[in-house]
Amino acid sequence: MPEFTLRTLADQLVNGLVIGNIYALIAIGLALIFGVANLINFAHGSVYMIGAYVGWVCVTWLGWPLGPTFIVVAVACAALGVLIERLGLRRLQSEARIAPLLATIGISFALDQLVQLIFSPNPQSFPSPLPATRVMLGGVSIGALDALIAVITVTSAAMLFAFLRFTRLGWALRATAQDREAAQQMGVDVNAIQALTFAVAAVLGGIGGVMIGMYFTSVYPTMSYGAMLKGFAANLLGGLGSVPGAVIGGLLLGLIETFGVALLGSTYRNLFTFVILIGVLVLRPTGLFGARRAMPPEPLTGTFVANSRPVRVPRFVVIGGLVAAVLLPFISSNPYLLQIFTNAWLFAMLALSITLVTGTAGQMSLGQAGFLAIGGYASALLAMRLGWPLELSLLAGAAIAAALGTLLTWPVFRLRSQYVALATLGIGEVINQIILNWEGLTNGVLGLSNIPPLSLFGLPIIETSPIYWFALAMLVVAALFQWRLMQSHLGRTWRAMREDEVAARAFGVSLNRYKALAFIAGGFIAGLSGAFTAHMYSYINNETFAATTSILGLTMVILGGMGNMSGAVVGAIALTALPELFRPLADARYLIYGVVLLLLVRFRPQGLLGTV
Amino acid sequence: MNAPVAPPSTPMAQAMLPASAPFLLQLEGIQTFYGVLQVHFGLNLHVCRGEIVCLLGGNASGKSTTMKVILGLVKPRAGRVLFDGQPITDLPTPQIIRRGIASVPESRRIFPEMTVRENLLMGAYARADREEVRRDYEQMLERFPRLRQRLDQRAGVLSGGEQQMLAMARALMSRPKLICMDEPTMGLSPLFVDRVLDLIQHINQQGVTVFMVEQNANLALQIAHRGYVLQNGHIVLEGAARDLLGSSEVRDAYLGGDAR
């Protein structure tokens, strides 16, 4: 443990405040958007990242000074903000809030991948053009960049405050946030105000991105996701939608993180964010200071299930498809094709699990990959450390995933709609962070290697075709199990809960118990898929089951139709197999996923086969 | 049934009469739906310049939706809304407001986190004549001294009656030709109910036409010139307020009995 002198303490304080300033900038933008549109804008992190890249291009390629750079960044980000409002929100205005939330996730996928395609996924060096001299101020060393960050953040916050307090547009913005329909009746063009809000938020985010790029002297495409979550954690801490709260929350988060890292080490950096995110959501959803402001009311249904008549897949098609799947290794012995479809079956199990939890039971889960991770690690460790036979470790891994995952999700059961989405995302990340940091058990970043291969009754299964059949068999068993559940009273109760929690409770349904049952059943299936993956690859680390996997699974479910089991399988095949079959597209895979998600939410929310 | 009723004879109102269109507001054959549920079945009504017209009806009769149709918040599937002789059916709400319609929404809908001052000035959001706005603002504070005492407080902490005053003052700040009020007396103490009714009459005498939706027929008919009774999306009765007042047909309409 590092030794704390007064000097290092003061330096940490400065570091924490500088980082906190930038978190505050991000959080203010999210707060404005949440206030006006009641939306958690998942694309906000991408704006911040793109702002950083624009700044990097201006400074390192064009050699511009910082003044014009900030102006260009502001203009570019404002335009991007307006575009996001147009694509992600405007047409979905009247839908349940989860729809634009998913749309902004789609946009963020697409933007991140675009930047990766243009500038490569590698970090780019972003040296600060400012002099490196540091001034000692009462025993604290302050650099030029620290001072600049402080000045810019304080100026931005002051300008925003003046705008909201003293200008006509600022009043219109606040009025729209407080009562959209009443603002309309005062003659406020609320759509224009909404676009303006996105523009202002994007400018703040983009400027924050440039500054953090200089602060850490690098920019990289994946910086977006973490920033968005940090901004949101800061926002929650200070009270959702509150601008002063966002500032305080940002500074607090910066300090907590800096001191936490100094105490525990840098791999813990993100853990604080997620623990705060979940802790505040569950324990004090109005934030530390928000006594007055309650959470905006959420619709009674936790998920957006469009009214549609599901396509009834005739039994002979299902059986025919199954026979074709079984016979595939005889038709084509191309190992590459078989691997793709093995992957598709494993993803289909994830999709089944999500369609159960999200589609049928109405709990929008963005952290389902956490179940994969627990299943994978549990089964691998049981086989490696305790020498359990594979059949047993697979099942035990799935059971542990179901139990542990559900236990971790339990606090979320009291939340609704987009808060469930946010909290489950956080839980997925917490699982990831625990895996990363519990080195004694999980080997940390190095991951687990030499995991025993798949086997059945002692016979190793290492050929492509048997692995394919094994995966297919597991999928079929899982699907039959889930189908049986759906036919039972459980399926009916879950759907009732999804449609209207209050009504379901009024009929004596114990919501927590049924939510838990959905997560247990879904978690078991996902855990099985994760366990299988671990043994199939013989190597896993904390990134094998990243958060993007959860969202990919959800996209599959929406593509197929929420709650629709055949839809989940079709969605999984479409989104794993198609980008592989069209090889040139494989690099742009997440761009495709993002666009598919955006288009689905906008034009076909019931998916291909319709919701059940 | 649909013959235009003579406008009231207040001098102020008559002074405002000469204009191109016979009616200030006219709804023609309005049919509204919420999904598959039909709310209005060919609604016809009109408001003359200078009148106070009230739309009466029980729960779920389609009263509030009528208000939303006028304000452009709900678009009818058939029929049209004319204001000052011009169709406004397809205009977005802010444009309709700019034409000279102000709204006192149901349950007031003041901006709770903004100060009383900011609320009042939001009422003049659509206006560009800053000097005049300033004058109207001063006038409004003279008329509502209660609001002056609370100018810098959050509007959310005002009492229900004060909020109603604020909502009406806010609507007047736009200098409307027509003011639409949705249940202005709802949830108020009897004392405040009287004050609100007095105020509506006062506003009207100053030349503002009033269209109000009310559940409390006896109260509304005391100050209105004419009234319509809406039942299940049909106008079942219309006429001069004094004829409707105490009429057994109005009572029947409310109780859902056969009005004829």
Boltz contact constraints between the chains, C-beta under 6 A:
constraints:
  - contact:
      token1: [A, 171]
      token2: [B, 118]
      max_distance: 6.0
  - contact:
      token1: [A, 171]
      token2: [B, 122]
      max_distance: 6.0
  - contact:
      token1: [A, 175]
      token2: [B, 111]
      max_distance: 6.0
  - contact:
      token1: [A, 175]
      token2: [B, 122]
      max_distance: 6.0
  - contact:
      token1: [A, 178]
      token2: [B, 111]
      max_distance: 6.0
  - contact:
      token1: [A, 178]
      token2: [B, 113]
      max_distance: 6.0
  - contact:
      token1: [A, 179]
      token2: [B, 109]
      max_distance: 6.0
  - contact:
      token1: [A, 179]
      token2: [B, 111]
      max_distance: 6.0
  - contact:
      token1: [A, 182]
      token2: [B, 105]
      max_distance: 6.0
  - contact:
      token1: [A, 182]
      token2: [B, 109]
      max_distance: 6.0
  - contact:
      token1: [A, 184]
      token2: [B, 93]
      max_distance: 6.0
  - contact:
      token1: [A, 185]
      token2: [B, 103]
      max_distance: 6.0
  - contact:
      token1: [A, 186]
      token2: [B, 122]
      max_distance: 6.0
  - contact:
      token1: [A, 186]
      token2: [B, 125]
      max_distance: 6.0
  - contact:
      token1: [A, 187]
      token2: [B, 94]
      max_distance: 6.0
  - contact:
      token1: [A, 187]
      token2: [B, 97]
      max_distance: 6.0
  - contact:
      token1: [A, 187]
      token2: [B, 98]
      max_distance: 6.0
  - contact:
      token1: [A, 187]
      token2: [B, 125]
      max_distance: 6.0
  - contact:
      token1: [A, 187]
      token2: [B, 126]
      max_distance: 6.0
  - contact:
      token1: [A, 188]
      token2: [B, 125]
      max_distance: 6.0
  - contact:
      token1: [A, 189]
      token2: [B, 94]
      max_distance: 6.0
